[in-house]
C-alpha cells in the first residue's frame, strides 16, 4: 500500500467513522437531528475535497494534498522520527515518560487538592466530580498535550532557519510535523487514562469509541494554532515569551482542576468562548459520564477546530514568502 | 558546443527583479514597532539586489556566475532554487533542483551518523529507496564505518565534514547548484572531495556554479553570467566573459 492510498484510506475511514457516530446517535435518540446534519455535512465536505467541484485547476484539493504528502512523505517521516528519537534519547526510562508524566502530574495535583486542601467536590453538583482522579487526568492530558504541541510548533520555523534559507521545502511541513510528533505523545498518554478509568470501573464502555473524534478535534485545532504561532513569531520574537505567560493564563482559565460550577455566572458565560473547555468537557463526557455528547457540543467543537485551522493556515500561507527576510 | 543540436531548456529566468526593503533598523518586537510607528520613523530604503535578469539554461550546461561581492549571485541562486520568491519576473524550472547545502546544516547532533544520513538525505529531497541503495557508498566514501552508530556530538569537526560531504555529493541530480567548490577534511580528503566535485560537474548534469576563483570557472564552465550590481553585465562564452571580467579589474 503506497502512501497516497493510505491517505485516501484514512479520509474514507474518517467519513465512515463519522457516519457511524451519527447513525448510532440517531438510533439512540431520534431527536438528534443535528447529528445527522453534522455527519452529512462532514461527508459532503470530504466528497467536495475529493471532487473537482470546488477546484479551478484540474487537480482536486484532496489530490493536491495527496501529491504534496506523497512527495514529502519521507521527509515528514524522518522529521517526526527525529523529534521522537531525540526527545527521550538520553533518559533511562525513555518513552515510558509519555505514560508516566501525566500520571505523576495527576498524582501530585490529586494529593494537593484532595488531601491537602480538601477541595473534593468543588462546585458540588457535577456528577463528573465523583471520579475526580479521572476528571483531573483528562484535563491534564489534554491541556499539556495542547501546550506541548504549541510550544514545539512555535519554534519550528525560527529554529529551522538554517534549513529554510538553504533548501526549498514547503514551509508548512515544519509546524505540521512538530504538531504530529507532539500529538503522538498525546496519543500515548491515552493509555494511562484508560488504565485509571479501568480502575474506576468506567471502561470498557461503548462511548469510548468517540474518544478519537475528540482527539481529532483537538489535533486540528492545535495544528491551526501551530500555524498561527509559528508564523507570527517570525515577525515578532516577543511572542515566544508572551506565549509562555498567555498559556499559563489559559491553563488557569480552563477548568482542569476546578469545576465550572464554582464560577460566577458571568465568567461561566465567558467560558463558552474557551475552546479548550469544550474539548476537555467533550472528552470527560465520553469517559466519565459514558454518554455521547450533545449534538450542539459536537458542533461547537467542530466549529472551533475548523475555524482555527482555516485562520491559522491562511495567516501562514499569506506570510510564508516573507519568512526568509526575517529569520 | 554543437549549435546544430536542438538544445533543451532546463531553467528559464525571465526578467527577474528582487527588491529588498531595508528598514533603518530591523524592527523585531511589538514594542519597537509601536514606538517607531508613533514617531513615524519607519522609513524604508529600497535595495535592488537584482534588476531585470534574464537568461536560459540548457540541458548539460555548466553555467558560471561571477561578480563582485554583493552583486546578487547568492540571491539569484536562492531565487532559482525556490527559496525566495522574486519581486518581479518569472522563473521556469524543467527539473528538480538539488542545492549543495552549506555542509551539515541539517544535522541533528543527538542522532547517530546512520540516522543522520537518512535525515539529511530526506531534507535534500532524496527518496528512501535511493538512500537505501546508496547507504553503503556514503559510509564507505566518508571513511566513517567504525563510528557510524555513534551520536554526532562525539564526532570531530573533520568527521562531520566528511559525512556531510559524502551525503551531499552522492546524488546525480538533473540540476545541481554549487556555491563555491567544497574541499573539506585533511589534505588527502580535500583532494578526494575536489575530484568528486569535478566528476559531478563534468558528468553531464546541468550545473549552476558560483565561485570567486576565475580560473576554476574558466576550467569548468561553458557559459558564464557576469552580474554587476544586480544587473547582467555580460552573458556568453566562458573565456570571453572571464577575459572581460579580468580586464575590468585591471583597469580599476
Interface residues (C-beta under 8 A of the other chain):
Chain A: X74 X75 X77 X78 X79 X82 X85 X86 X89 X90 X162 X163 X164 X165 X166 X167 X168 X169 X235 X236 X237 X238 X321 X324 X325 X326
Chain B: X20 X28 X29 X30 X31 X33 X78 X81 X82 X83 X84 X85 X97 X99 X101 X102 X105 X106 X108 X110 X111 X115 X118 X119 X122 X123 X124 X125 X126 X127 X128
